[in-house]
Amino acid sequence: LDIDICGPSAPRMLGVEAEEVRQAGTGWQPVWVGDRLCVMSIGFMLPTKSDAVVWRGVRKNGLVKQFLRDVEWGDLDYLVVDAPPGTSDEHITLAQSVKEASNVAAVIVTTPQEVSLLDVRKEMSFCAKAGIPVLGVVENMAAFVCPNCNHASEIFPPAPSAPGAPPGVSGGEAMALEGGVPFLGRVPMDVALSRACE
């Protein structure tokens, strides 16, 4: 479920942006990517890919609720929600809408530099206030992997180590230690991965 209302990217990243959402008697039908993966996004509903969504909070909140209530998801193993950065209307509506559900948790994604970590720490704080457990932290764009020699170069300046963190631990890993949650790993910038998302 892509709830990044102003910047929906899931249709593109999953290779289904030419598809359309259909209405059935039981609700909106999500777009199927494969036998066991479907997606819903406002990206399917825009007249063109470059149309902006200029909505205030009330309309965003309404759409998030509709996606949760009116989409015919069927029997789900997991509902993975891609949210925009920050702690805005979409996050509050989502947290309120799923508070009675069991097995709700968050995976926090950050990049290694402090300017990103400043925002992401707020997301961890939001989860604590909303009663949403954090499964762990993933550091995205941790390094650039050269397609010729496979050497990994850190292109973002890593954030300073957290107080008490072991030497060399910085960025997302340091933030995870600081927040008392597991560090799940680093995802490098890789040409093959980038092409797969395009």
Disulfide bonds with the S-S distance in Angstrom:
none
